[in-house]
Amino acid sequence: MQKIYHLSTCETCKRIIKELELPSSFVFQDIKTESITAAQLEEMQSISGSYESLFSNRARLYKERELKNKTLTEEDYKNLILEHYTFLKRPVIINNDAIFIGNSKKTVESAKKAIHG
């Protein structure tokens, strides 16, 4: 499977998608208009190894709810991501059995190498 979970309104996601030159085999899912399902999140977690790795602590709601002052469990991370799309670290790129999470330069370069060889 080749899929990218992104926000179509996010300039960073747009830049990364353009930079990656994704083949037409990729499926795009705008997480704002098409919510992540529990099954999709479980699939991402099974590849990444944890819900925490998929969680964005830069989300506005993270600060508003003062979540940094709480000890969150894997179940908390899972439920928060399912509750609101902003808690998913973006973009999430799945290329067969590899997952690339977030927008760091290193992550984007690794995804590019995996996709284009």
N, C-alpha and C positions, 0 to 999 in steps of 0.2 A: 504494500500500500504506500502511496505517496500522497501526503496530505499536509496542508498548512492551515493552522488555526491562527487567525489574525483579526485585526480591526481595520475595516476599510477606511475609517476616518483618521487613523493614526499615521502621521507623516513618517515615523520611524519604520513602521511595518511596510508602508508603500515603498520607501527607499530600499529596504532589504529585499523585498519581492523583486523589484526592478534589478537590483544588483545580482541576485541569484539566477536570473534568467531561467526560471523554472520551466521544465518541459510541459507540454500539454497534458501529460499523464497525471499531473498533480491536481488534486481536488482542493478547492479553496473553500474554507468555511469562515464567514464573518461571524464572530462569536457574539456580536451585538444583535444581529438580526436572526441568527440561528443558534440558539443556546446550546451549550455543551450538554450532552446527555451523561448520565451516570456511567453508562457503558463506555462511552468515548473517553471519559476521564479515567476509568479503570484501565483501559487500554494504554493510555499515556503513562499511567503510574506503573503498569507492568513493565514497560520498556525503560522508564527512567529510574525506577527503584523506590520512589517515594512521592507522596503528594507535596511534601515540603519543597522539593526541587521544582515543582510546577507553580509554586505560590509566589505572587508578587507582593513584597512588603513595601513597594513604592506606591501602591494604590492609595488614592485619596481616602477611601473608606478605612484603610488600615490605620492611617493617622487619626481620622475622625473618631474611630471606635477605640483608640488607644490600645490596639492589640499588641503593641511592642511591650506593654506592661504585663501581658498575660503569657502563660506557658501554654502554647498550642500543641495539640496532639496531631497525629496523622489524620485522625477522624475529623478534627477541627478544620485542618487545611482542606480536606476533601469537601466538607459541607460548605465552607466559605466560597470555594471556587464554584461549586454548583449553585450557590445562592446568587452570586453576582459575577458577571464576566470580568470585571476589572481586577479580580483577584488572580486571574490566570496570567502568568508571566508570558509576555508576547514578543515575537510570534513563537508558536510551537510548530516545528517542522518535523514531520515523520517521513523518513525515507526507508521504506521496507522495515528492517528491524532496528534502525538507528533513530534516535530522537535528538533534536537540537532545540534547546529551550532558551528563549531570551534574545537580546539584541547586542550582546557584547561582540566586539570585533572578532575575537577568537572563535566564538560560537558560529558566527556567520561564515567565517573562513572555513571552518570544519564542515559545515553544511554544504558549502559550495564544492569542496573537494569530494565529499561523499556523493553528491548528485552528478557532478560532471567528470569525476574520475581524476 
